[in-house]
């Protein structure tokens, strides 16, 4: 990933195997990211472990964005982009940045 970008990542719900809903390209994108904006850190970490069990969760940075988050914090969440790092937005609802708090980031 040479050009910094914001990747919208759908999160699976339930016990459906990742390989049935997440194309291999998306998996590779996810594994190349260090920064994530998520609705819930705990469920995002679980999702990432399903994507790749050997992923080192402690080396990743998570910004929690949900209905309780002060929208004044959005600029600080986007700081990695300014530093030339891509960011993944993981949606709990399966449609990131459409009908969830991630829409504020994209706007």
C-alpha positions as CSV (number, residue, x, y, z in Angstrom):
1,X,0.0,0.0,0.0
2,X,2.1,2.9,-1.3
3,X,-0.6,5.6,-1.2
4,X,-2.3,6.2,2.2
5,X,-5.9,5.3,2.1
6,X,-9.0,4.7,4.3
7,X,-10.1,1.1,3.8
8,X,-13.7,0.2,4.6
9,X,-13.7,-3.2,6.1
10,X,-16.9,-5.2,6.7
11,X,-16.9,-7.2,9.9
12,X,-18.5,-10.6,9.9
13,X,-21.2,-11.4,12.4
14,X,-21.8,-14.8,13.9
15,X,-19.7,-17.9,13.2
16,X,-19.5,-17.8,9.4
17,X,-16.0,-18.7,8.3
18,X,-14.0,-15.6,7.2
19,X,-13.2,-17.3,3.9
20,X,-16.8,-17.4,2.9
21,X,-17.3,-13.7,3.2
22,X,-14.0,-11.9,2.9
23,X,-12.1,-12.0,-0.5
24,X,-8.4,-12.8,-0.3
25,X,-7.5,-9.3,-1.4
26,X,-9.3,-7.8,1.5
27,X,-7.4,-10.1,3.9
28,X,-4.1,-8.9,2.5
29,X,-5.2,-5.3,2.9
30,X,-6.2,-5.9,6.5
31,X,-2.8,-7.6,7.3
32,X,-1.0,-4.6,5.9
33,X,-2.7,-2.1,8.2
34,X,-1.5,-0.9,11.6
35,X,-4.2,1.6,12.4
36,X,-7.9,0.9,12.7
37,X,-11.0,3.0,13.6
38,X,-13.6,0.7,15.1
39,X,-16.9,0.7,16.8
40,X,-15.8,-1.6,19.5
41,X,-12.2,-2.5,20.2
42,X,-12.9,-5.9,21.7
43,X,-15.0,-7.2,18.8
44,X,-12.6,-5.7,16.3
45,X,-9.7,-7.6,17.9
46,X,-11.7,-10.8,17.8
47,X,-12.5,-10.2,14.1
48,X,-8.8,-9.6,13.2
49,X,-7.8,-12.8,15.0
50,X,-10.4,-14.7,12.8
51,X,-8.8,-13.1,9.7
52,X,-5.3,-14.2,10.8
53,X,-4.8,-16.1,14.1
54,X,-1.1,-15.2,14.2
55,X,-1.7,-11.4,13.9
56,X,0.1,-9.5,16.7
57,X,-2.9,-7.5,18.0
58,X,-0.7,-5.6,20.5
59,X,1.3,-4.0,17.6
60,X,-1.9,-2.4,16.2
61,X,-3.4,0.9,17.1
62,X,-7.2,1.1,17.6
63,X,-9.3,4.3,17.8
64,X,-12.8,3.6,19.1
65,X,-15.6,5.5,17.3
66,X,-19.2,4.9,18.3
67,X,-22.2,7.0,19.4
68,X,-20.5,7.9,22.7
69,X,-17.3,9.2,21.1
70,X,-16.7,13.0,21.0
71,X,-16.6,14.0,17.4
72,X,-13.9,16.4,18.2
73,X,-11.5,13.4,18.3
74,X,-12.0,12.6,14.6
75,X,-9.0,14.7,13.6
76,X,-6.7,12.8,15.9
77,X,-8.0,9.5,14.6
78,X,-7.0,10.6,11.1
79,X,-3.5,11.6,12.1
80,X,-2.0,8.4,10.7
81,X,-3.1,9.4,7.2
82,X,-1.2,12.7,7.6
83,X,1.9,10.5,8.5
84,X,1.4,8.5,5.3
85,X,-0.2,5.4,6.9
86,X,-3.4,3.8,5.8
87,X,-6.3,3.3,8.1
88,X,-9.0,0.6,8.2
89,X,-12.5,1.3,9.4
90,X,-14.1,-1.8,10.8
91,X,-17.9,-1.7,10.9
92,X,-19.9,-3.9,13.3
93,X,-22.9,-3.6,11.0
94,X,-21.2,-5.0,7.9
95,X,-21.4,-1.8,5.9
96,X,-18.7,0.5,7.1
97,X,-19.2,4.3,6.7
98,X,-22.7,3.9,5.4
99,X,-24.9,3.7,8.4
100,X,-22.5,3.7,11.3
101,X,-20.1,6.2,13.1
102,X,-17.5,5.5,10.4
103,X,-19.6,7.7,8.1
104,X,-18.3,10.7,10.1
105,X,-14.7,9.7,9.2
106,X,-15.4,9.4,5.5
107,X,-17.2,12.8,5.5
